[in-house]
Amino acid sequence: MGTNNIIFLEVIEWFDPDGSEVAHRIPEEGSGEIKFGAQLVVRESQVAVFFYNGKAIQVFGPGRHTLKTGNIPVLTKLMSIPWGMTSPLRAEVYFCNMKVFANQKWGTRDPVAFKDSELGLIRLRAFGHFNFRIIQPLLFVNFLVGTVASFGTADISDYLSNLIVSRFNDYMGENLDSLLSLPAQYDEMGEGLLSKIQHDFASFGLSLHQLLINSITPPPEVQKAIDDRSKLGVFDNLDQLTKMKTAMAIEKAADNPGGAGEGMGMGLGFMMPGMLSQHFQPAQPKSATQQCPDCRQAIALDARFCPLCGHQILVFDKCANCGKNLQPSAQFCSRCGEKAARTTSKKHCSACGAEALADAKFCNRCGEQL
């Protein structure tokens, strides 16, 4: 039932049509004359933020809820004649999709500068995937969604990708000395980068649940230099050289038809499955958890409260000064007394003048320490 009808009460609900919509407003055309007694139906994977007269009144969890406004059927229309038959008592509902949005891509659009201790200044490209979900719907609506009718992953993926790239540059500068020690560190780097970015996501009411680094690639000439250095390392080790020569001899013998060549080839064929089986073992899946923002303990992904310390995971807003949870109508923090407002700032690199995040430590353009 429409939100601007004269007689009937509304039943307000929302279904995500394609799985990519993060937040949706009802009514879609703007605010409406939602009447006293209207029914709001919220699914298990949703949270609804109710706005009345321009302010967030309440955040509703799963279930059916009765909305209370000053709009009375028929009577409100008669009383709104001075405003052109449009009631000034405006209301709208924002539905937030609380599921995990998986397989979001991030990557460097332009190469990132990195000072390698052995190779010098080089430019890197990095690519990967990440998963995120909403943990503070009111904060998310106020600072990212705004007043748009529909907000999807396409509206936020570019910003989150750029944020990850900036933090990736800082993490590389602090934890990696040279690209020569990079192999086999992707998982460790992904976990370290995830913990570094959690605070940035939390400032918008989001939680980063998993971050994967698929590849970190230097320019072709740098890759060739690394390959040449790897070859030198093999020849410096006589044991490795002997093994390589033996493998080459077996391969050459297997190519010759008949006699010993067939026997060696057959023996190698029996050996290869056992030699390679350990490289193709499927990775053990990790259980889906999140971290309590108060006690830092791992808890279930769909938990509303921490079972260890009782901290509320789904909160309305946070004080920008001390991090205290705030109610929707709070004007000042009850802990530190600061005005409930959020500010952001940026700084510039002294070497090249490029813009960077306020707490960035390395420049994305030139690699200098800020």
Secondary structure, 3 states (H helix, E strand, C coil): CCCCCCCCCCEECCCCCCCCEEEEEECCCCCECCCCCCEEEECCCEEEEEEECCEEEEEECCEEEECCCCCCCCHHHHHCHHHCCCCCCCEEEEEEECCCEEEEEEECCCCEEEEECCCEEEEEEEEEEEEEEECCHHHHHHHHHCCCCEEEHHHCHHHHHHHHHHHHHHHHHHHCCCHHHCCCCHHHHHHHHHHHHHHHHHCCCEEEEEEEEEEEECCHHHHHHHHHHHHHHHHHCHHHHHHHHHHHHHHHHHHCCCHHHHHHHHHHHHHHHHHHHHHHCCCCCCCCEEECCCCCCEEECCCCECCCCCCECCCCEECCCCCCEECCCCCECCCCCCECCCCCCEEECCCCCCEEECCCCECCCCCCEC
